Amino acid sequence: MNSEALEFDKKHIWHPYTSLTHPVPVFEVESAEGAELHLSDGGSLIDGMASWWSTIHGYNHPQLNGALKVQCDKMAHVMFGGLTHEPAITLCQKLVELTDDSLECVFLADSGSVSVEVALKMALQYWFSQGKQEKTQFLTIKNGYHGDTLGAMSVCDPENGMHSMFAGVLPQHLFVEAPTIADDDDWQDSEIEPFKHCLQQNHQTIAAVILEPLVQGAGGMRVYCPEYLRQVRQICDQYGILLILDEIATGFGRTGTLFAYEQAQIAPDILCLGKALTGGYMSLAATICTRKVADKIGSYAGGNLMHGPTFMGNPLACAVANKSIELLLQSDWQSKVLQIEKQLIEELTPLTELESVFEVRIKGAIGVVELKDPVDMHEVQPRLVELGVWLRPFGKLLYTMPPYIISEKQLHKITRAMAVIAREACK
Ligand SMILES: *Cc1c(COP(=O)(O)O)cnc(C)c1O
């Protein structure tokens, strides 16, 4: 490893959620291929993270690389204000086609957090254009994660979502207990009561409900049942409140259906997509809404949707997203995700027996081992690297969301490493 470069990194470069005063070690990646990361010290790691759940086809994919090269020779970027281009149009056509029939108006955002900001603004403008200035609140469930910008952060879990650190700055929204029932067969009506009650009490000031459907990601890696979502949709309809679904983590097959909401046979008014949209190649996200939402926003003079990032609809990002979606749809992704799920169930469920393990949760290509105590990342991260895998636990959560192309043998190495960590956590 080039120690001088790493020394510079340590002193000058922020990594996600880190301090420059108390830096933590980072590992230098030289290249990556399929489900493997090649470190500059010669070692290789099996990737159980899919680079934050995005590289579903694996790294250095010839067809994704090819799509970028072809687009690069035409134009890498052009502004989207007043101009348009084929890669963006094709992508929006695909998104309109793949999502529910009612979702037909697309805003291309440059990251997941931005797509959430746009969704929140869409909901606000929907009401403001109808003269309902009092509708400024959002209702969500605890343990959610919707991004790190101020607006998105304000609907993240109030405890692990940095609300106390930014108290006085973040707008105050409404939170109810997150559902805990994972299976429709175990459904009890009491599960929806807190949500129903809160909406009843506050519907006059609520613009929209925002949720991650079926799986809550970075806010706790929790799983809940479709029935909850079905009832949420019903109650929103009863009060005419918009439903925003954040499928940035769950979209593009991760939970076993192309979009998680399909499992509840419902559709949102506004949908956020990101992460796997480009197969993990570039930063791109989308906010898709119904014609009704778009028409209400546009229904008064000057009724423009007030957002427009510099790199909106970047052609390179759109071109690689088009190829990624094409690859996904051509592949037998559904059986691959089921296969991953089956292996995760077989290999992770037995860990429930361990004294250090609180719970094991599996949904599609997502495997979570919740420990009773938080892991010490200073110890656990190097240990995982020693075991030849790349996982990035947080708090008590040891989890994997691998690329869909991971082999059975590679995934076994991941689950084995998770077992080792869980076993070593037993004192
Ligand atoms: C990652 C994520 C976001 C934020 O996306 P960024 O691209 O990191 O801004 C928002 N919502 C969910 C559910 C996510 O998983």
The ligand as an ORCA input file, in Angstrom:
! r2SCAN-3c Opt
* xyz 0 1
  C     -29.632      5.188      0.792
  C     -31.011      5.614      1.014
  C     -31.398      6.963      0.856
  C     -30.418      8.043      0.506
  O     -29.810      7.857     -0.723
  P     -28.431      8.624     -1.063
  O     -28.163      8.263     -2.486
  O     -27.412      8.069     -0.105
  O     -28.656     10.063     -0.850
  C     -32.734      7.280      1.061
  N     -33.633      6.343      1.396
  C     -33.294      5.039      1.555
  C     -34.342      4.036      1.912
  C     -31.974      4.636      1.389
  O     -31.636      3.354      1.581
*
